[in-house]
Amino acid sequence: MARVVVDPELCQGHTLCNIAAPEIFQLREEDGHAYVVVEQLTPEQVPLARKAELGCPERAITVEE
């Protein structure tokens, strides 16, 4: 199964991942940085996670399959 991770050292809180896949990524209230809310991606979520990975300006998101 695929999973996705956000590197907290790289994330700058651009929020693009949450826009692309709000069911996968949530944002911390204190700084807007993203975190993952699903343990494993469903097959339907993989393309959304990939879109978020490719759209992250800081390259903080990695999809692992």
C-alpha positions in Angstrom: 0.0 0.0 0.0 1.1 3.5 -0.7 1.6 6.2 1.9 2.5 9.8 1.9 4.8 11.8 4.3 5.4 15.5 4.8 8.9 16.6 5.9 8.2 19.1 8.7 11.6 20.7 8.2 10.8 21.5 4.6 7.1 22.5 4.8 6.6 26.2 4.7 2.8 26.2 4.9 1.9 27.1 1.3 -1.3 25.1 1.8 -1.3 23.8 -1.8 -1.4 20.2 -0.6 -4.5 20.8 1.4 -6.2 22.4 -1.6 -5.3 19.5 -3.8 -6.2 16.8 -1.3 -8.0 18.0 1.9 -8.9 14.4 2.9 -5.2 13.6 3.0 -3.5 16.8 4.3 -4.6 19.0 7.2 -2.9 22.2 8.3 -1.7 23.1 11.8 -3.5 26.1 13.2 -0.4 27.7 14.7 1.7 27.9 11.5 -0.3 26.5 8.6 2.2 23.6 8.1 0.8 20.4 6.7 0.5 17.0 8.2 -0.9 13.7 6.9 -4.2 12.4 8.3 -4.3 9.0 6.6 -2.1 6.1 7.5 -2.3 4.4 4.0 -3.6 5.8 0.8 -6.4 4.2 -1.1 -5.9 3.6 -4.8 -8.2 6.6 -5.4 -6.1 8.9 -3.2 -2.7 8.1 -4.8 -3.3 10.5 -7.8 -4.3 13.3 -5.4 -1.3 12.7 -3.2 1.0 12.7 -6.3 -0.6 16.0 -7.4 0.2 17.5 -4.0 3.7 16.1 -4.2 4.4 17.6 -7.6 2.7 20.9 -6.6 4.7 21.5 -3.4 7.1 24.4 -3.9 9.4 23.1 -1.1 9.3 19.4 -2.2 8.3 18.6 1.3 5.9 15.8 0.3 6.9 12.3 -0.7 4.6 9.5 -1.9 5.9 6.1 -1.1 4.6 3.1 -2.9 
